[in-house]
Amino acid sequence: MDEIVKIELFGQEFKFQPDSHVKDSQKVVDALKLYIAEAEKQFKAKNTGRDKMATLLLAAMNLSKDYYELQMEHARLEAYVSQKAAYLLEKINKNI
């Protein structure tokens, strides 16, 4: 499917085509808007061109931080599951 997704940011419409494996692209759009809204709250001045860029940069940094934390959490979980699986295989092999 060649879905085109639209997102409005700062009064301007942007379009993108998500990867084919993205099941609900609207959730991606909603998540981005949430990050931008949270970043906007941190800026008190009106949205000039410079403020828009700073808002987008802050949103991108927050999103990157969350993504990195999820990657680290996933790696820890993967290591834990691998360790437990090895332990259980060892127990199974001892009892066979």
PDB file of N, CA, C and O in Angstrom:
ATOM      1  N   MET A   1       0.848  -1.180   0.000  1.00  0.00           N
ATOM      2  CA  MET A   1       0.000   0.000   0.000  1.00  0.00           C
ATOM      3  C   MET A   1       0.894   1.244   0.000  1.00  0.00           C
ATOM      4  O   MET A   1       1.851   1.319   0.770  1.00  0.00           O
ATOM      5  N   ASP A   2       0.590   2.195  -0.841  1.00  0.00           N
ATOM      6  CA  ASP A   2       1.355   3.432  -0.931  1.00  0.00           C
ATOM      7  C   ASP A   2       0.637   4.541  -0.178  1.00  0.00           C
ATOM      8  O   ASP A   2       0.151   5.503  -0.773  1.00  0.00           O
ATOM      9  N   GLU A   3       0.581   4.392   1.126  1.00  0.00           N
ATOM     10  CA  GLU A   3      -0.120   5.357   1.966  1.00  0.00           C
ATOM     11  C   GLU A   3       0.714   6.628   2.121  1.00  0.00           C
ATOM     12  O   GLU A   3       1.923   6.563   2.342  1.00  0.00           O
ATOM     13  N   ILE A   4       0.073   7.756   2.005  1.00  0.00           N
ATOM     14  CA  ILE A   4       0.710   9.039   2.247  1.00  0.00           C
ATOM     15  C   ILE A   4       0.097   9.599   3.532  1.00  0.00           C
ATOM     16  O   ILE A   4      -1.123   9.726   3.644  1.00  0.00           O
ATOM     17  N   VAL A   5       0.942   9.926   4.483  1.00  0.00           N
ATOM     18  CA  VAL A   5       0.480  10.436   5.769  1.00  0.00           C
ATOM     19  C   VAL A   5       0.750  11.923   5.818  1.00  0.00           C
ATOM     20  O   VAL A   5       1.811  12.387   5.402  1.00  0.00           O
ATOM     21  N   LYS A   6      -0.219  12.670   6.330  1.00  0.00           N
ATOM     22  CA  LYS A   6      -0.088  14.122   6.448  1.00  0.00           C
ATOM     23  C   LYS A   6       0.007  14.494   7.921  1.00  0.00           C
ATOM     24  O   LYS A   6      -0.656  13.907   8.776  1.00  0.00           O
ATOM     25  N   ILE A   7       0.845  15.480   8.192  1.00  0.00           N
ATOM     26  CA  ILE A   7       0.971  16.004   9.546  1.00  0.00           C
ATOM     27  C   ILE A   7       1.096  17.518   9.448  1.00  0.00           C
ATOM     28  O   ILE A   7       1.828  18.040   8.608  1.00  0.00           O
ATOM     29  N   GLU A   8       0.376  18.210  10.311  1.00  0.00           N
ATOM     30  CA  GLU A   8       0.461  19.672  10.337  1.00  0.00           C
ATOM     31  C   GLU A   8       1.294  20.088  11.537  1.00  0.00           C
ATOM     32  O   GLU A   8       0.994  19.731  12.676  1.00  0.00           O
ATOM     33  N   LEU A   9       2.339  20.847  11.263  1.00  0.00           N
ATOM     34  CA  LEU A   9       3.215  21.372  12.308  1.00  0.00           C
ATOM     35  C   LEU A   9       3.405  22.860  12.091  1.00  0.00           C
ATOM     36  O   LEU A   9       3.811  23.290  11.011  1.00  0.00           O
ATOM     37  N   PHE A  10       3.113  23.640  13.111  1.00  0.00           N
ATOM     38  CA  PHE A  10       3.305  25.089  13.056  1.00  0.00           C
ATOM     39  C   PHE A  10       2.570  25.714  11.878  1.00  0.00           C
ATOM     40  O   PHE A  10       3.075  26.637  11.239  1.00  0.00           O
ATOM     41  N   GLY A  11       1.360  25.201  11.593  1.00  0.00           N
ATOM     42  CA  GLY A  11       0.543  25.767  10.529  1.00  0.00           C
ATOM     43  C   GLY A  11       0.956  25.353   9.130  1.00  0.00           C
ATOM     44  O   GLY A  11       0.445  25.894   8.149  1.00  0.00           O
ATOM     45  N   GLN A  12       1.872  24.403   9.022  1.00  0.00           N
ATOM     46  CA  GLN A  12       2.336  23.958   7.717  1.00  0.00           C
ATOM     47  C   GLN A  12       2.106  22.453   7.603  1.00  0.00           C
ATOM     48  O   GLN A  12       2.348  21.709   8.554  1.00  0.00           O
ATOM     49  N   GLU A  13       1.640  22.010   6.446  1.00  0.00           N
ATOM     50  CA  GLU A  13       1.368  20.595   6.245  1.00  0.00           C
ATOM     51  C   GLU A  13       2.587  19.903   5.636  1.00  0.00           C
ATOM     52  O   GLU A  13       3.212  20.408   4.703  1.00  0.00           O
ATOM     53  N   PHE A  14       2.903  18.741   6.190  1.00  0.00           N
ATOM     54  CA  PHE A  14       3.992  17.912   5.698  1.00  0.00           C
ATOM     55  C   PHE A  14       3.424  16.548   5.351  1.00  0.00           C
ATOM     56  O   PHE A  14       2.485  16.076   5.992  1.00  0.00           O
ATOM     57  N   LYS A  15       3.995  15.917   4.338  1.00  0.00           N
ATOM     58  CA  LYS A  15       3.554  14.588   3.908  1.00  0.00           C
ATOM     59  C   LYS A  15       4.747  13.645   3.930  1.00  0.00           C
ATOM     60  O   LYS A  15       5.874  14.026   3.614  1.00  0.00           O
ATOM     61  N   PHE A  16       4.466  12.402   4.313  1.00  0.00           N
ATOM     62  CA  PHE A  16       5.502  11.392   4.242  1.00  0.00           C
ATOM     63  C   PHE A  16       4.880  10.042   3.937  1.00  0.00           C
ATOM     64  O   PHE A  16       3.684   9.827   4.130  1.00  0.00           O
ATOM     65  N   GLN A  17       5.717   9.146   3.460  1.00  0.00           N
ATOM     66  CA  GLN A  17       5.268   7.792   3.158  1.00  0.00           C
ATOM     67  C   GLN A  17       5.957   6.855   4.149  1.00  0.00           C
ATOM     68  O   GLN A  17       7.176   6.687   4.103  1.00  0.00           O
ATOM     69  N   PRO A  18       5.180   6.248   5.040  1.00  0.00           N
ATOM     70  CA  PRO A  18       5.794   5.378   6.048  1.00  0.00           C
ATOM     71  C   PRO A  18       6.313   4.080   5.429  1.00  0.00           C
ATOM     72  O   PRO A  18       5.895   3.679   4.343  1.00  0.00           O
ATOM     73  N   ASP A  19       7.235   3.435   6.148  1.00  0.00           N
ATOM     74  CA  ASP A  19       7.712   2.125   5.724  1.00  0.00           C
ATOM     75  C   ASP A  19       6.539   1.160   5.660  1.00  0.00           C
ATOM     76  O   ASP A  19       5.539   1.343   6.354  1.00  0.00           O
ATOM     77  N   SER A  20       6.659   0.152   4.841  1.00  0.00           N
ATOM     78  CA  SER A  20       5.555  -0.784   4.633  1.00  0.00           C
ATOM     79  C   SER A  20       5.198  -1.566   5.902  1.00  0.00           C
ATOM     80  O   SER A  20       4.064  -2.027   6.030  1.00  0.00           O
ATOM     81  N   HIS A  21       6.124  -1.724   6.828  1.00  0.00           N
ATOM     82  CA  HIS A  21       5.843  -2.503   8.036  1.00  0.00           C
ATOM     83  C   HIS A  21       5.148  -1.690   9.140  1.00  0.00           C
ATOM     84  O   HIS A  21       4.777  -2.250  10.172  1.00  0.00           O
ATOM     85  N   VAL A  22       4.971  -0.394   8.937  1.00  0.00           N
ATOM     86  CA  VAL A  22       4.282   0.436   9.932  1.00  0.00           C
ATOM     87  C   VAL A  22       2.789   0.160   9.830  1.00  0.00           C
ATOM     88  O   VAL A  22       2.168   0.408   8.797  1.00  0.00           O
ATOM     89  N   LYS A  23       2.222  -0.357  10.915  1.00  0.00           N
ATOM     90  CA  LYS A  23       0.815  -0.766  10.890  1.00  0.00           C
ATOM     91  C   LYS A  23      -0.149   0.405  11.070  1.00  0.00           C
ATOM     92  O   LYS A  23      -1.162   0.485  10.377  1.00  0.00           O
ATOM     93  N   ASP A  24       0.157   1.299  11.984  1.00  0.00           N
ATOM     94  CA  ASP A  24      -0.743   2.424  12.253  1.00  0.00           C
ATOM     95  C   ASP A  24       0.072   3.712  12.244  1.00  0.00           C
ATOM     96  O   ASP A  24       0.547   4.169  13.284  1.00  0.00           O
ATOM     97  N   SER A  25       0.224   4.279  11.070  1.00  0.00           N
ATOM     98  CA  SER A  25       1.063   5.468  10.918  1.00  0.00           C
ATOM     99  C   SER A  25       0.496   6.666  11.669  1.00  0.00           C
ATOM    100  O   SER A  25       1.243   7.581  12.016  1.00  0.00           O
ATOM    101  N   GLN A  26      -0.808   6.681  11.926  1.00  0.00           N
ATOM    102  CA  GLN A  26      -1.385   7.799  12.671  1.00  0.00           C
ATOM    103  C   GLN A  26      -0.835   7.836  14.096  1.00  0.00           C
ATOM    104  O   GLN A  26      -0.705   8.914  14.676  1.00  0.00           O
ATOM    105  N   LYS A  27      -0.513   6.687  14.664  1.00  0.00           N
ATOM    106  CA  LYS A  27       0.077   6.652  15.998  1.00  0.00           C
ATOM    107  C   LYS A  27       1.468   7.282  15.992  1.00  0.00           C
ATOM    108  O   LYS A  27       1.870   7.912  16.970  1.00  0.00           O
ATOM    109  N   VAL A  28       2.195   7.114  14.899  1.00  0.00           N
ATOM    110  CA  VAL A  28       3.513   7.738  14.754  1.00  0.00           C
ATOM    111  C   VAL A  28       3.355   9.255  14.729  1.00  0.00           C
ATOM    112  O   VAL A  28       4.093   9.978  15.398  1.00  0.00           O
ATOM    113  N   VAL A  29       2.388   9.723  13.951  1.00  0.00           N
ATOM    114  CA  VAL A  29       2.102  11.160  13.857  1.00  0.00           C
ATOM    115  C   VAL A  29       1.698  11.706  15.223  1.00  0.00           C
ATOM    116  O   VAL A  29       2.189  12.750  15.652  1.00  0.00           O
ATOM    117  N   ASP A  30       0.804  10.996  15.901  1.00  0.00           N
ATOM    118  CA  ASP A  30       0.334  11.447  17.211  1.00  0.00           C
ATOM    119  C   ASP A  30       1.476  11.509  18.228  1.00  0.00           C
ATOM    120  O   ASP A  30       1.538  12.433  19.039  1.00  0.00           O
ATOM    121  N   ALA A  31       2.375  10.529  18.185  1.00  0.00           N
ATOM    122  CA  ALA A  31       3.515  10.520  19.102  1.00  0.00           C
ATOM    123  C   ALA A  31       4.421  11.723  18.841  1.00  0.00           C
ATOM    124  O   ALA A  31       4.873  12.377  19.781  1.00  0.00           O
ATOM    125  N   LEU A  32       4.684  12.013  17.573  1.00  0.00           N
ATOM    126  CA  LEU A  32       5.524  13.165  17.231  1.00  0.00           C
ATOM    127  C   LEU A  32       4.877  14.457  17.708  1.00  0.00           C
ATOM    128  O   LEU A  32       5.548  15.323  18.268  1.00  0.00           O
ATOM    129  N   LYS A  33       3.580  14.584  17.485  1.00  0.00           N
ATOM    130  CA  LYS A  33       2.875  15.789  17.932  1.00  0.00           C
ATOM    131  C   LYS A  33       2.942  15.939  19.452  1.00  0.00           C
ATOM    132  O   LYS A  33       3.045  17.053  19.964  1.00  0.00           O
ATOM    133  N   LEU A  34       2.884  14.832  20.162  1.00  0.00           N
ATOM    134  CA  LEU A  34       2.982  14.872  21.619  1.00  0.00           C
ATOM    135  C   LEU A  34       4.362  15.363  22.061  1.00  0.00           C
ATOM    136  O   LEU A  34       4.467  16.191  22.966  1.00  0.00           O
ATOM    137  N   TYR A  35       5.410  14.858  21.428  1.00  0.00           N
ATOM    138  CA  TYR A  35       6.765  15.318  21.748  1.00  0.00           C
ATOM    139  C   TYR A  35       6.919  16.808  21.454  1.00  0.00           C
ATOM    140  O   TYR A  35       7.544  17.534  22.228  1.00  0.00           O
ATOM    141  N   ILE A  36       6.357  17.260  20.350  1.00  0.00           N
ATOM    142  CA  ILE A  36       6.448  18.674  19.988  1.00  0.00           C
ATOM    143  C   ILE A  36       5.661  19.529  20.979  1.00  0.00           C
ATOM    144  O   ILE A  36       6.126  20.591  21.391  1.00  0.00           O
ATOM    145  N   ALA A  37       4.473  19.069  21.360  1.00  0.00           N
ATOM    146  CA  ALA A  37       3.662  19.818  22.323  1.00  0.00           C
ATOM    147  C   ALA A  37       4.382  19.938  23.666  1.00  0.00           C
ATOM    148  O   ALA A  37       4.346  20.993  24.300  1.00  0.00           O
ATOM    149  N   GLU A  38       5.032  18.863  24.095  1.00  0.00           N
ATOM    150  CA  GLU A  38       5.783  18.910  25.352  1.00  0.00           C
ATOM    151  C   GLU A  38       6.967  19.874  25.244  1.00  0.00           C
ATOM    152  O   GLU A  38       7.277  20.588  26.198  1.00  0.00           O
ATOM    153  N   ALA A  39       7.619  19.895  24.098  1.00  0.00           N
ATOM    154  CA  ALA A  39       8.754  20.801  23.901  1.00  0.00           C
ATOM    155  C   ALA A  39       8.279  22.255  23.856  1.00  0.00           C
ATOM    156  O   ALA A  39       8.953  23.147  24.372  1.00  0.00           O
ATOM    157  N   GLU A  40       7.124  22.489  23.243  1.00  0.00           N
ATOM    158  CA  GLU A  40       6.587  23.857  23.154  1.00  0.00           C
ATOM    159  C   GLU A  40       6.318  24.443  24.537  1.00  0.00           C
ATOM    160  O   GLU A  40       6.488  25.643  24.755  1.00  0.00           O
ATOM    161  N   LYS A  41       5.904  23.600  25.457  1.00  0.00           N
ATOM    162  CA  LYS A  41       5.615  24.061  26.815  1.00  0.00           C
ATOM    163  C   LYS A  41       6.864  24.625  27.498  1.00  0.00           C
ATOM    164  O   LYS A  41       6.765  25.444  28.412  1.00  0.00           O
ATOM    165  N   GLN A  42       8.021  24.186  27.054  1.00  0.00           N
ATOM    166  CA  GLN A  42       9.262  24.625  27.675  1.00  0.00           C
ATOM    167  C   GLN A  42       9.733  25.983  27.155  1.00  0.00           C
ATOM    168  O   GLN A  42      10.639  26.595  27.721  1.00  0.00           O
ATOM    169  N   PHE A  43       9.113  26.443  26.080  1.00  0.00           N
ATOM    170  CA  PHE A  43       9.473  27.740  25.515  1.00  0.00           C
ATOM    171  C   PHE A  43       8.346  28.729  25.784  1.00  0.00           C
ATOM    172  O   PHE A  43       7.192  28.471  25.442  1.00  0.00           O
ATOM    173  N   LYS A  44       8.676  29.835  26.383  1.00  0.00           N
ATOM    174  CA  LYS A  44       7.655  30.821  26.748  1.00  0.00           C
ATOM    175  C   LYS A  44       7.395  31.828  25.632  1.00  0.00           C
ATOM    176  O   LYS A  44       6.288  32.357  25.531  1.00  0.00           O
ATOM    177  N   ALA A  45       8.391  32.101  24.795  1.00  0.00           N
ATOM    178  CA  ALA A  45       8.269  33.130  23.750  1.00  0.00           C
ATOM    179  C   ALA A  45       7.336  32.643  22.637  1.00  0.00           C
ATOM    180  O   ALA A  45       7.042  31.452  22.530  1.00  0.00           O
ATOM    181  N   LYS A  46       6.886  33.576  21.826  1.00  0.00           N
ATOM    182  CA  LYS A  46       6.050  33.230  20.683  1.00  0.00           C
ATOM    183  C   LYS A  46       6.873  32.419  19.695  1.00  0.00           C
ATOM    184  O   LYS A  46       8.102  32.489  19.692  1.00  0.00           O
ATOM    185  N   ASN A  47       6.191  31.653  18.861  1.00  0.00           N
ATOM    186  CA  ASN A  47       6.868  30.798  17.897  1.00  0.00           C
ATOM    187  C   ASN A  47       7.376  31.590  16.696  1.00  0.00           C
ATOM    188  O   ASN A  47       6.697  31.683  15.674  1.00  0.00           O
ATOM    189  N   THR A  48       8.551  32.150  16.822  1.00  0.00           N
ATOM    190  CA  THR A  48       9.218  32.735  15.660  1.00  0.00           C
ATOM    191  C   THR A  48       9.900  31.584  14.937  1.00  0.00           C
ATOM    192  O   THR A  48       9.869  30.449  15.414  1.00  0.00           O
ATOM    193  N   GLY A  49      10.503  31.855  13.814  1.00  0.00           N
ATOM    194  CA  GLY A  49      11.208  30.814  13.079  1.00  0.00           C
ATOM    195  C   GLY A  49      12.256  30.121  13.929  1.00  0.00           C
ATOM    196  O   GLY A  49      12.416  28.902  13.869  1.00  0.00           O
ATOM    197  N   ARG A  50      12.964  30.906  14.717  1.00  0.00           N
ATOM    198  CA  ARG A  50      14.006  30.346  15.578  1.00  0.00           C
ATOM    199  C   ARG A  50      13.393  29.470  16.668  1.00  0.00           C
ATOM    200  O   ARG A  50      13.928  28.404  16.975  1.00  0.00           O
ATOM    201  N   ASP A  51      12.291  29.902  17.249  1.00  0.00           N
ATOM    202  CA  ASP A  51      11.634  29.119  18.285  1.00  0.00           C
ATOM    203  C   ASP A  51      11.090  27.803  17.733  1.00  0.00           C
ATOM    204  O   ASP A  51      11.126  26.781  18.418  1.00  0.00           O
ATOM    205  N   LYS A  52      10.597  27.823  16.522  1.00  0.00           N
ATOM    206  CA  LYS A  52      10.094  26.600  15.900  1.00  0.00           C
ATOM    207  C   LYS A  52      11.228  25.588  15.754  1.00  0.00           C
ATOM    208  O   LYS A  52      11.060  24.406  16.053  1.00  0.00           O
ATOM    209  N   MET A  53      12.372  26.062  15.297  1.00  0.00           N
ATOM    210  CA  MET A  53      13.515  25.174  15.119  1.00  0.00           C
ATOM    211  C   MET A  53      13.974  24.629  16.476  1.00  0.00           C
ATOM    212  O   MET A  53      14.272  23.442  16.602  1.00  0.00           O
ATOM    213  N   ALA A  54      14.029  25.492  17.475  1.00  0.00           N
ATOM    214  CA  ALA A  54      14.431  25.058  18.809  1.00  0.00           C
ATOM    215  C   ALA A  54      13.430  24.054  19.376  1.00  0.00           C
ATOM    216  O   ALA A  54      13.821  23.084  20.024  1.00  0.00           O
ATOM    217  N   THR A  55      12.155  24.282  19.136  1.00  0.00           N
ATOM    218  CA  THR A  55      11.118  23.355  19.596  1.00  0.00           C
ATOM    219  C   THR A  55      11.284  21.994  18.931  1.00  0.00           C
ATOM    220  O   THR A  55      11.233  20.963  19.601  1.00  0.00           O
ATOM    221  N   LEU A  56      11.480  21.990  17.622  1.00  0.00           N
ATOM    222  CA  LEU A  56      11.678  20.730  16.906  1.00  0.00           C
ATOM    223  C   LEU A  56      12.945  20.020  17.368  1.00  0.00           C
ATOM    224  O   LEU A  56      12.963  18.796  17.499  1.00  0.00           O
ATOM    225  N   LEU A  57      14.001  20.787  17.614  1.00  0.00           N
ATOM    226  CA  LEU A  57      15.247  20.182  18.077  1.00  0.00           C
ATOM    227  C   LEU A  57      15.068  19.572  19.460  1.00  0.00           C
ATOM    228  O   LEU A  57      15.538  18.462  19.712  1.00  0.00           O
ATOM    229  N   LEU A  58      14.395  20.282  20.357  1.00  0.00           N
ATOM    230  CA  LEU A  58      14.149  19.747  21.691  1.00  0.00           C
ATOM    231  C   LEU A  58      13.282  18.492  21.616  1.00  0.00           C
ATOM    232  O   LEU A  58      13.548  17.517  22.318  1.00  0.00           O
ATOM    233  N   ALA A  59      12.254  18.505  20.778  1.00  0.00           N
ATOM    234  CA  ALA A  59      11.401  17.326  20.606  1.00  0.00           C
ATOM    235  C   ALA A  59      12.224  16.147  20.076  1.00  0.00           C
ATOM    236  O   ALA A  59      12.070  15.018  20.541  1.00  0.00           O
ATOM    237  N   ALA A  60      13.091  16.416  19.108  1.00  0.00           N
ATOM    238  CA  ALA A  60      13.940  15.360  18.548  1.00  0.00           C
ATOM    239  C   ALA A  60      14.896  14.804  19.597  1.00  0.00           C
ATOM    240  O   ALA A  60      15.118  13.594  19.661  1.00  0.00           O
ATOM    241  N   MET A  61      15.460  15.681  20.416  1.00  0.00           N
ATOM    242  CA  MET A  61      16.376  15.217  21.468  1.00  0.00           C
ATOM    243  C   MET A  61      15.634  14.371  22.504  1.00  0.00           C
ATOM    244  O   MET A  61      16.150  13.344  22.946  1.00  0.00           O
ATOM    245  N   ASN A  62      14.436  14.791  22.892  1.00  0.00           N
ATOM    246  CA  ASN A  62      13.644  14.018  23.852  1.00  0.00           C
ATOM    247  C   ASN A  62      13.255  12.662  23.276  1.00  0.00           C
ATOM    248  O   ASN A  62      13.306  11.648  23.973  1.00  0.00           O
ATOM    249  N   LEU A  63      12.870  12.645  22.019  1.00  0.00           N
ATOM    250  CA  LEU A  63      12.515  11.401  21.357  1.00  0.00           C
ATOM    251  C   LEU A  63      13.736  10.488  21.257  1.00  0.00           C
ATOM    252  O   LEU A  63      13.632   9.283  21.489  1.00  0.00           O
ATOM    253  N   SER A  64      14.889  11.056  20.913  1.00  0.00           N
ATOM    254  CA  SER A  64      16.120  10.274  20.815  1.00  0.00           C
ATOM    255  C   SER A  64      16.508   9.683  22.168  1.00  0.00           C
ATOM    256  O   SER A  64      16.941   8.534  22.253  1.00  0.00           O
ATOM    257  N   LYS A  65      16.350  10.477  23.221  1.00  0.00           N
ATOM    258  CA  LYS A  65      16.658   9.994  24.569  1.00  0.00           C
ATOM    259  C   LYS A  65      15.762   8.827  24.930  1.00  0.00           C
ATOM    260  O   LYS A  65      16.237   7.817  25.449  1.00  0.00           O
ATOM    261  N   ASP A  66      14.472   8.955  24.662  1.00  0.00           N
ATOM    262  CA  ASP A  66      13.537   7.875  24.971  1.00  0.00           C
ATOM    263  C   ASP A  66      13.846   6.625  24.151  1.00  0.00           C
ATOM    264  O   ASP A  66      13.772   5.509  24.664  1.00  0.00           O
ATOM    265  N   TYR A  67      14.188   6.811  22.892  1.00  0.00           N
ATOM    266  CA  TYR A  67      14.538   5.683  22.023  1.00  0.00           C
ATOM    267  C   TYR A  67      15.787   4.982  22.543  1.00  0.00           C
ATOM    268  O   TYR A  67      15.833   3.753  22.601  1.00  0.00           O
ATOM    269  N   TYR A  68      16.790   5.751  22.917  1.00  0.00           N
ATOM    270  CA  TYR A  68      18.024   5.174  23.459  1.00  0.00           C
ATOM    271  C   TYR A  68      17.736   4.381  24.739  1.00  0.00           C
ATOM    272  O   TYR A  68      18.249   3.276  24.915  1.00  0.00           O
ATOM    273  N   GLU A  69      16.914   4.950  25.630  1.00  0.00           N
ATOM    274  CA  GLU A  69      16.567   4.258  26.867  1.00  0.00           C
ATOM    275  C   GLU A  69      15.834   2.948  26.577  1.00  0.00           C
ATOM    276  O   GLU A  69      16.065   1.946  27.253  1.00  0.00           O
ATOM    277  N   LEU A  70      14.956   2.951  25.580  1.00  0.00           N
ATOM    278  CA  LEU A  70      14.266   1.721  25.192  1.00  0.00           C
ATOM    279  C   LEU A  70      15.233   0.688  24.622  1.00  0.00           C
ATOM    280  O   LEU A  70      15.092  -0.507  24.879  1.00  0.00           O
ATOM    281  N   GLN A  71      16.205   1.144  23.855  1.00  0.00           N
ATOM    282  CA  GLN A  71      17.211   0.224  23.320  1.00  0.00           C
ATOM    283  C   GLN A  71      18.001  -0.424  24.455  1.00  0.00           C
ATOM    284  O   GLN A  71      18.253  -1.629  24.430  1.00  0.00           O
ATOM    285  N   MET A  72      18.389   0.370  25.443  1.00  0.00           N
ATOM    286  CA  MET A  72      19.146  -0.159  26.584  1.00  0.00           C
ATOM    287  C   MET A  72      18.285  -1.133  27.394  1.00  0.00           C
ATOM    288  O   MET A  72      18.763  -2.183  27.823  1.00  0.00           O
ATOM    289  N   GLU A  73      17.027  -0.781  27.596  1.00  0.00           N
ATOM    290  CA  GLU A  73      16.108  -1.659  28.326  1.00  0.00           C
ATOM    291  C   GLU A  73      15.914  -2.971  27.567  1.00  0.00           C
ATOM    292  O   GLU A  73      15.880  -4.044  28.170  1.00  0.00           O
ATOM    293  N   HIS A  74      15.790  -2.882  26.261  1.00  0.00           N
ATOM    294  CA  HIS A  74      15.633  -4.076  25.427  1.00  0.00           C
ATOM    295  C   HIS A  74      16.880  -4.954  25.513  1.00  0.00           C
ATOM    296  O   HIS A  74      16.774  -6.176  25.618  1.00  0.00           O
ATOM    297  N   ALA A  75      18.049  -4.342  25.468  1.00  0.00           N
ATOM    298  CA  ALA A  75      19.302  -5.107  25.559  1.00  0.00           C
ATOM    299  C   ALA A  75      19.403  -5.811  26.910  1.00  0.00           C
ATOM    300  O   ALA A  75      19.819  -6.968  26.972  1.00  0.00           O
ATOM    301  N   ARG A  76      19.027  -5.124  27.997  1.00  0.00           N
ATOM    302  CA  ARG A  76      19.050  -5.752  29.324  1.00  0.00           C
ATOM    303  C   ARG A  76      18.068  -6.922  29.385  1.00  0.00           C
ATOM    304  O   ARG A  76      18.391  -7.981  29.921  1.00  0.00           O
ATOM    305  N   LEU A  77      16.881  -6.728  28.839  1.00  0.00           N
ATOM    306  CA  LEU A  77      15.878  -7.792  28.836  1.00  0.00           C
ATOM    307  C   LEU A  77      16.358  -8.975  28.004  1.00  0.00           C
ATOM    308  O   LEU A  77      16.201 -10.127  28.408  1.00  0.00           O
ATOM    309  N   GLU A  78      16.932  -8.695  26.867  1.00  0.00           N
ATOM    310  CA  GLU A  78      17.444  -9.749  25.998  1.00  0.00           C
ATOM    311  C   GLU A  78      18.540 -10.550  26.702  1.00  0.00           C
ATOM    312  O   GLU A  78      18.570 -11.777  26.608  1.00  0.00           O
ATOM    313  N   ALA A  79      19.431  -9.866  27.400  1.00  0.00           N
ATOM    314  CA  ALA A  79      20.493 -10.545  28.143  1.00  0.00           C
ATOM    315  C   ALA A  79      19.902 -11.393  29.269  1.00  0.00           C
ATOM    316  O   ALA A  79      20.340 -12.521  29.493  1.00  0.00           O
ATOM    317  N   TYR A  80      18.918 -10.856  29.970  1.00  0.00           N
ATOM    318  CA  TYR A  80      18.268 -11.582  31.061  1.00  0.00           C
ATOM    319  C   TYR A  80      17.580 -12.845  30.542  1.00  0.00           C
ATOM    320  O   TYR A  80      17.730 -13.919  31.125  1.00  0.00           O
ATOM    321  N   VAL A  81      16.830 -12.719  29.455  1.00  0.00           N
ATOM    322  CA  VAL A  81      16.128 -13.863  28.879  1.00  0.00           C
ATOM    323  C   VAL A  81      17.134 -14.905  28.393  1.00  0.00           C
ATOM    324  O   VAL A  81      16.929 -16.103  28.587  1.00  0.00           O
ATOM    325  N   SER A  82      18.208 -14.459  27.770  1.00  0.00           N
ATOM    326  CA  SER A  82      19.246 -15.374  27.294  1.00  0.00           C
ATOM    327  C   SER A  82      19.888 -16.120  28.462  1.00  0.00           C
ATOM    328  O   SER A  82      20.132 -17.324  28.379  1.00  0.00           O
ATOM    329  N   GLN A  83      20.158 -15.405  29.541  1.00  0.00           N
ATOM    330  CA  GLN A  83      20.747 -16.017  30.733  1.00  0.00           C
ATOM    331  C   GLN A  83      19.795 -17.055  31.335  1.00  0.00           C
ATOM    332  O   GLN A  83      20.216 -18.158  31.683  1.00  0.00           O
ATOM    333  N   LYS A  84      18.522 -16.702  31.454  1.00  0.00           N
ATOM    334  CA  LYS A  84      17.526 -17.625  32.015  1.00  0.00           C
ATOM    335  C   LYS A  84      17.344 -18.847  31.106  1.00  0.00           C
ATOM    336  O   LYS A  84      17.214 -19.968  31.597  1.00  0.00           O
ATOM    337  N   ALA A  85      17.334 -18.640  29.807  1.00  0.00           N
ATOM    338  CA  ALA A  85      17.189 -19.756  28.872  1.00  0.00           C
ATOM    339  C   ALA A  85      18.378 -20.706  28.986  1.00  0.00           C
ATOM    340  O   ALA A  85      18.203 -21.925  28.980  1.00  0.00           O
ATOM    341  N   ALA A  86      19.582 -20.153  29.090  1.00  0.00           N
ATOM    342  CA  ALA A  86      20.776 -20.993  29.240  1.00  0.00           C
ATOM    343  C   ALA A  86      20.706 -21.785  30.540  1.00  0.00           C
ATOM    344  O   ALA A  86      21.059 -22.964  30.570  1.00  0.00           O
ATOM    345  N   TYR A  87      20.254 -21.147  31.606  1.00  0.00           N
ATOM    346  CA  TYR A  87      20.120 -21.810  32.903  1.00  0.00           C
ATOM    347  C   TYR A  87      19.119 -22.959  32.811  1.00  0.00           C
ATOM    348  O   TYR A  87      19.384 -24.063  33.286  1.00  0.00           O
ATOM    349  N   LEU A  88      17.963 -22.688  32.192  1.00  0.00           N
ATOM    350  CA  LEU A  88      16.941 -23.739  32.057  1.00  0.00           C
ATOM    351  C   LEU A  88      17.409 -24.882  31.157  1.00  0.00           C
ATOM    352  O   LEU A  88      17.123 -26.044  31.443  1.00  0.00           O
ATOM    353  N   LEU A  89      18.115 -24.572  30.085  1.00  0.00           N
ATOM    354  CA  LEU A  89      18.656 -25.619  29.213  1.00  0.00           C
ATOM    355  C   LEU A  89      19.660 -26.482  29.961  1.00  0.00           C
ATOM    356  O   LEU A  89      19.695 -27.701  29.789  1.00  0.00           O
ATOM    357  N   GLU A  90      20.464 -25.851  30.781  1.00  0.00           N
ATOM    358  CA  GLU A  90      21.445 -26.594  31.594  1.00  0.00           C
ATOM    359  C   GLU A  90      20.727 -27.548  32.537  1.00  0.00           C
ATOM    360  O   GLU A  90      21.131 -28.703  32.676  1.00  0.00           O
ATOM    361  N   LYS A  91      19.671 -27.081  33.184  1.00  0.00           N
ATOM    362  CA  LYS A  91      18.892 -27.929  34.104  1.00  0.00           C
ATOM    363  C   LYS A  91      18.231 -29.081  33.341  1.00  0.00           C
ATOM    364  O   LYS A  91      18.221 -30.216  33.817  1.00  0.00           O
ATOM    365  N   ILE A  92      17.687 -28.796  32.173  1.00  0.00           N
ATOM    366  CA  ILE A  92      17.044 -29.830  31.369  1.00  0.00           C
ATOM    367  C   ILE A  92      18.065 -30.888  30.959  1.00  0.00           C
ATOM    368  O   ILE A  92      17.806 -32.087  31.057  1.00  0.00           O
ATOM    369  N   ASN A  93      19.227 -30.427  30.500  1.00  0.00           N
ATOM    370  CA  ASN A  93      20.266 -31.359  30.045  1.00  0.00           C
ATOM    371  C   ASN A  93      20.785 -32.227  31.179  1.00  0.00           C
ATOM    372  O   ASN A  93      21.138 -33.383  30.944  1.00  0.00           O
ATOM    373  N   LYS A  94      20.843 -31.714  32.389  1.00  0.00           N
ATOM    374  CA  LYS A  94      21.301 -32.485  33.554  1.00  0.00           C
ATOM    375  C   LYS A  94      20.299 -33.575  33.914  1.00  0.00           C
ATOM    376  O   LYS A  94      20.675 -34.631  34.423  1.00  0.00           O
ATOM    377  N   ASN A  95      19.016 -33.310  33.647  1.00  0.00           N
ATOM    378  CA  ASN A  95      17.974 -34.270  34.012  1.00  0.00           C
ATOM    379  C   ASN A  95      17.626 -35.260  32.907  1.00  0.00           C
ATOM    380  O   ASN A  95      16.773 -36.127  33.100  1.00  0.00           O
ATOM    381  N   ILE A  96      18.260 -35.143  31.779  1.00  0.00           N
ATOM    382  CA  ILE A  96      17.974 -36.073  30.670  1.00  0.00           C
ATOM    383  C   ILE A  96      18.884 -37.258  30.746  1.00  0.00           C
ATOM    384  O   ILE A  96      18.804 -38.153  29.905  1.00  0.00           O
TER     385      ILE A  96
END
